[in-house]
Amino acid sequence: MTFDYLYDQSENLLSRFITFATEKHRYDLAFFYSQHFDGKSIVLSLQNMRAALLSSEDISHDDSWVRSLEVPQEDVDIVSSFLAKTLSTLFKHDDLD
């Protein structure tokens, strides 16, 4: 059995951990930023270990992150507002230099 490396890259990642709560749910999220993903962050739900690769623009254009992070329908508006704001200010490209 053979395989081909598509890439093998190492770099220092920027990370941020945020916890917040809505009326019925708590969210423990980890954000990881890498130059590798063209301005997108890996958003990881620490409760269910589900992740999505997102930018602030993705939040309003595609709702696949709702399923990926298993956000209950009652919290979608709150979490999408939080993510859009957080992802737009999370990391700057200068932070990686």
MODELLER restraints for C-alpha pairs under 7 A, 6 or more apart:
rsr = mdl.restraints
at = mdl.atoms
rsr.add(forms.Gaussian(group=physical.xy_distance, feature=features.Distance(at['CA:13:A'], at['CA:32:A']), mean=6.44, stdev=0.5))
rsr.add(forms.Gaussian(group=physical.xy_distance, feature=features.Distance(at['CA:13:A'], at['CA:33:A']), mean=5.85, stdev=0.5))
rsr.add(forms.Gaussian(group=physical.xy_distance, feature=features.Distance(at['CA:13:A'], at['CA:34:A']), mean=5.53, stdev=0.5))
rsr.add(forms.Gaussian(group=physical.xy_distance, feature=features.Distance(at['CA:14:A'], at['CA:32:A']), mean=5.71, stdev=0.5))
rsr.add(forms.Gaussian(group=physical.xy_distance, feature=features.Distance(at['CA:14:A'], at['CA:33:A']), mean=5.23, stdev=0.5))
rsr.add(forms.Gaussian(group=physical.xy_distance, feature=features.Distance(at['CA:14:A'], at['CA:34:A']), mean=6.93, stdev=0.5))
rsr.add(forms.Gaussian(group=physical.xy_distance, feature=features.Distance(at['CA:15:A'], at['CA:31:A']), mean=5.47, stdev=0.5))
rsr.add(forms.Gaussian(group=physical.xy_distance, feature=features.Distance(at['CA:15:A'], at['CA:32:A']), mean=4.50, stdev=0.5))
rsr.add(forms.Gaussian(group=physical.xy_distance, feature=features.Distance(at['CA:15:A'], at['CA:33:A']), mean=6.38, stdev=0.5))
rsr.add(forms.Gaussian(group=physical.xy_distance, feature=features.Distance(at['CA:16:A'], at['CA:30:A']), mean=5.81, stdev=0.5))
rsr.add(forms.Gaussian(group=physical.xy_distance, feature=features.Distance(at['CA:16:A'], at['CA:31:A']), mean=5.11, stdev=0.5))
rsr.add(forms.Gaussian(group=physical.xy_distance, feature=features.Distance(at['CA:16:A'], at['CA:32:A']), mean=6.68, stdev=0.5))
rsr.add(forms.Gaussian(group=physical.xy_distance, feature=features.Distance(at['CA:17:A'], at['CA:29:A']), mean=5.79, stdev=0.5))
rsr.add(forms.Gaussian(group=physical.xy_distance, feature=features.Distance(at['CA:17:A'], at['CA:30:A']), mean=4.49, stdev=0.5))
rsr.add(forms.Gaussian(group=physical.xy_distance, feature=features.Distance(at['CA:17:A'], at['CA:31:A']), mean=6.26, stdev=0.5))
rsr.add(forms.Gaussian(group=physical.xy_distance, feature=features.Distance(at['CA:18:A'], at['CA:28:A']), mean=6.01, stdev=0.5))
rsr.add(forms.Gaussian(group=physical.xy_distance, feature=features.Distance(at['CA:18:A'], at['CA:29:A']), mean=5.34, stdev=0.5))
rsr.add(forms.Gaussian(group=physical.xy_distance, feature=features.Distance(at['CA:18:A'], at['CA:30:A']), mean=6.45, stdev=0.5))
rsr.add(forms.Gaussian(group=physical.xy_distance, feature=features.Distance(at['CA:19:A'], at['CA:27:A']), mean=5.48, stdev=0.5))
rsr.add(forms.Gaussian(group=physical.xy_distance, feature=features.Distance(at['CA:19:A'], at['CA:28:A']), mean=4.40, stdev=0.5))
rsr.add(forms.Gaussian(group=physical.xy_distance, feature=features.Distance(at['CA:19:A'], at['CA:29:A']), mean=6.16, stdev=0.5))
rsr.add(forms.Gaussian(group=physical.xy_distance, feature=features.Distance(at['CA:20:A'], at['CA:26:A']), mean=5.95, stdev=0.5))
rsr.add(forms.Gaussian(group=physical.xy_distance, feature=features.Distance(at['CA:20:A'], at['CA:27:A']), mean=5.42, stdev=0.5))
rsr.add(forms.Gaussian(group=physical.xy_distance, feature=features.Distance(at['CA:20:A'], at['CA:28:A']), mean=6.81, stdev=0.5))
rsr.add(forms.Gaussian(group=physical.xy_distance, feature=features.Distance(at['CA:21:A'], at['CA:27:A']), mean=5.94, stdev=0.5))
rsr.add(forms.Gaussian(group=physical.xy_distance, feature=features.Distance(at['CA:28:A'], at['CA:45:A']), mean=6.00, stdev=0.5))
rsr.add(forms.Gaussian(group=physical.xy_distance, feature=features.Distance(at['CA:28:A'], at['CA:46:A']), mean=5.47, stdev=0.5))
rsr.add(forms.Gaussian(group=physical.xy_distance, feature=features.Distance(at['CA:28:A'], at['CA:47:A']), mean=6.54, stdev=0.5))
rsr.add(forms.Gaussian(group=physical.xy_distance, feature=features.Distance(at['CA:29:A'], at['CA:43:A']), mean=6.71, stdev=0.5))
rsr.add(forms.Gaussian(group=physical.xy_distance, feature=features.Distance(at['CA:29:A'], at['CA:44:A']), mean=5.57, stdev=0.5))
rsr.add(forms.Gaussian(group=physical.xy_distance, feature=features.Distance(at['CA:29:A'], at['CA:45:A']), mean=4.76, stdev=0.5))
rsr.add(forms.Gaussian(group=physical.xy_distance, feature=features.Distance(at['CA:29:A'], at['CA:46:A']), mean=5.75, stdev=0.5))
rsr.add(forms.Gaussian(group=physical.xy_distance, feature=features.Distance(at['CA:30:A'], at['CA:43:A']), mean=5.80, stdev=0.5))
rsr.add(forms.Gaussian(group=physical.xy_distance, feature=features.Distance(at['CA:30:A'], at['CA:44:A']), mean=5.06, stdev=0.5))
rsr.add(forms.Gaussian(group=physical.xy_distance, feature=features.Distance(at['CA:30:A'], at['CA:45:A']), mean=6.56, stdev=0.5))
rsr.add(forms.Gaussian(group=physical.xy_distance, feature=features.Distance(at['CA:30:A'], at['CA:46:A']), mean=6.91, stdev=0.5))
rsr.add(forms.Gaussian(group=physical.xy_distance, feature=features.Distance(at['CA:31:A'], at['CA:41:A']), mean=6.29, stdev=0.5))
rsr.add(forms.Gaussian(group=physical.xy_distance, feature=features.Distance(at['CA:31:A'], at['CA:42:A']), mean=5.69, stdev=0.5))
rsr.add(forms.Gaussian(group=physical.xy_distance, feature=features.Distance(at['CA:31:A'], at['CA:43:A']), mean=4.74, stdev=0.5))
rsr.add(forms.Gaussian(group=physical.xy_distance, feature=features.Distance(at['CA:31:A'], at['CA:44:A']), mean=6.43, stdev=0.5))
rsr.add(forms.Gaussian(group=physical.xy_distance, feature=features.Distance(at['CA:32:A'], at['CA:41:A']), mean=5.47, stdev=0.5))
rsr.add(forms.Gaussian(group=physical.xy_distance, feature=features.Distance(at['CA:32:A'], at['CA:42:A']), mean=5.06, stdev=0.5))
rsr.add(forms.Gaussian(group=physical.xy_distance, feature=features.Distance(at['CA:32:A'], at['CA:43:A']), mean=6.63, stdev=0.5))
rsr.add(forms.Gaussian(group=physical.xy_distance, feature=features.Distance(at['CA:33:A'], at['CA:40:A']), mean=6.86, stdev=0.5))
rsr.add(forms.Gaussian(group=physical.xy_distance, feature=features.Distance(at['CA:33:A'], at['CA:41:A']), mean=4.70, stdev=0.5))
rsr.add(forms.Gaussian(group=physical.xy_distance, feature=features.Distance(at['CA:33:A'], at['CA:42:A']), mean=6.48, stdev=0.5))
rsr.add(forms.Gaussian(group=physical.xy_distance, feature=features.Distance(at['CA:34:A'], at['CA:41:A']), mean=6.97, stdev=0.5))
rsr.add(forms.Gaussian(group=physical.xy_distance, feature=features.Distance(at['CA:39:A'], at['CA:55:A']), mean=6.79, stdev=0.5))
rsr.add(forms.Gaussian(group=physical.xy_distance, feature=features.Distance(at['CA:40:A'], at['CA:53:A']), mean=6.19, stdev=0.5))
rsr.add(forms.Gaussian(group=physical.xy_distance, feature=features.Distance(at['CA:40:A'], at['CA:54:A']), mean=5.06, stdev=0.5))
rsr.add(forms.Gaussian(group=physical.xy_distance, feature=features.Distance(at['CA:40:A'], at['CA:55:A']), mean=4.63, stdev=0.5))
rsr.add(forms.Gaussian(group=physical.xy_distance, feature=features.Distance(at['CA:41:A'], at['CA:53:A']), mean=5.60, stdev=0.5))
rsr.add(forms.Gaussian(group=physical.xy_distance, feature=features.Distance(at['CA:41:A'], at['CA:54:A']), mean=5.32, stdev=0.5))
rsr.add(forms.Gaussian(group=physical.xy_distance, feature=features.Distance(at['CA:41:A'], at['CA:55:A']), mean=6.27, stdev=0.5))
rsr.add(forms.Gaussian(group=physical.xy_distance, feature=features.Distance(at['CA:42:A'], at['CA:51:A']), mean=6.63, stdev=0.5))
rsr.add(forms.Gaussian(group=physical.xy_distance, feature=features.Distance(at['CA:42:A'], at['CA:52:A']), mean=5.78, stdev=0.5))
rsr.add(forms.Gaussian(group=physical.xy_distance, feature=features.Distance(at['CA:42:A'], at['CA:53:A']), mean=4.54, stdev=0.5))
rsr.add(forms.Gaussian(group=physical.xy_distance, feature=features.Distance(at['CA:42:A'], at['CA:54:A']), mean=6.36, stdev=0.5))
rsr.add(forms.Gaussian(group=physical.xy_distance, feature=features.Distance(at['CA:43:A'], at['CA:51:A']), mean=5.43, stdev=0.5))
rsr.add(forms.Gaussian(group=physical.xy_distance, feature=features.Distance(at['CA:43:A'], at['CA:52:A']), mean=5.32, stdev=0.5))
rsr.add(forms.Gaussian(group=physical.xy_distance, feature=features.Distance(at['CA:43:A'], at['CA:53:A']), mean=6.21, stdev=0.5))
rsr.add(forms.Gaussian(group=physical.xy_distance, feature=features.Distance(at['CA:43:A'], at['CA:54:A']), mean=6.91, stdev=0.5))
rsr.add(forms.Gaussian(group=physical.xy_distance, feature=features.Distance(at['CA:44:A'], at['CA:50:A']), mean=5.77, stdev=0.5))
rsr.add(forms.Gaussian(group=physical.xy_distance, feature=features.Distance(at['CA:44:A'], at['CA:51:A']), mean=4.25, stdev=0.5))
rsr.add(forms.Gaussian(group=physical.xy_distance, feature=features.Distance(at['CA:44:A'], at['CA:52:A']), mean=6.64, stdev=0.5))
rsr.add(forms.Gaussian(group=physical.xy_distance, feature=features.Distance(at['CA:45:A'], at['CA:51:A']), mean=6.20, stdev=0.5))
rsr.add(forms.Gaussian(group=physical.xy_distance, feature=features.Distance(at['CA:45:A'], at['CA:69:A']), mean=6.18, stdev=0.5))
rsr.add(forms.Gaussian(group=physical.xy_distance, feature=features.Distance(at['CA:50:A'], at['CA:68:A']), mean=6.21, stdev=0.5))
rsr.add(forms.Gaussian(group=physical.xy_distance, feature=features.Distance(at['CA:50:A'], at['CA:69:A']), mean=5.41, stdev=0.5))
rsr.add(forms.Gaussian(group=physical.xy_distance, feature=features.Distance(at['CA:51:A'], at['CA:68:A']), mean=6.21, stdev=0.5))
rsr.add(forms.Gaussian(group=physical.xy_distance, feature=features.Distance(at['CA:51:A'], at['CA:69:A']), mean=5.98, stdev=0.5))
rsr.add(forms.Gaussian(group=physical.xy_distance, feature=features.Distance(at['CA:52:A'], at['CA:65:A']), mean=5.96, stdev=0.5))
rsr.add(forms.Gaussian(group=physical.xy_distance, feature=features.Distance(at['CA:52:A'], at['CA:68:A']), mean=6.02, stdev=0.5))
rsr.add(forms.Gaussian(group=physical.xy_distance, feature=features.Distance(at['CA:52:A'], at['CA:69:A']), mean=6.80, stdev=0.5))
rsr.add(forms.Gaussian(group=physical.xy_distance, feature=features.Distance(at['CA:55:A'], at['CA:87:A']), mean=6.03, stdev=0.5))
rsr.add(forms.Gaussian(group=physical.xy_distance, feature=features.Distance(at['CA:56:A'], at['CA:83:A']), mean=6.84, stdev=0.5))
rsr.add(forms.Gaussian(group=physical.xy_distance, feature=features.Distance(at['CA:56:A'], at['CA:84:A']), mean=4.48, stdev=0.5))
rsr.add(forms.Gaussian(group=physical.xy_distance, feature=features.Distance(at['CA:56:A'], at['CA:87:A']), mean=5.09, stdev=0.5))
rsr.add(forms.Gaussian(group=physical.xy_distance, feature=features.Distance(at['CA:56:A'], at['CA:88:A']), mean=5.32, stdev=0.5))
rsr.add(forms.Gaussian(group=physical.xy_distance, feature=features.Distance(at['CA:59:A'], at['CA:80:A']), mean=6.21, stdev=0.5))
rsr.add(forms.Gaussian(group=physical.xy_distance, feature=features.Distance(at['CA:59:A'], at['CA:84:A']), mean=6.15, stdev=0.5))
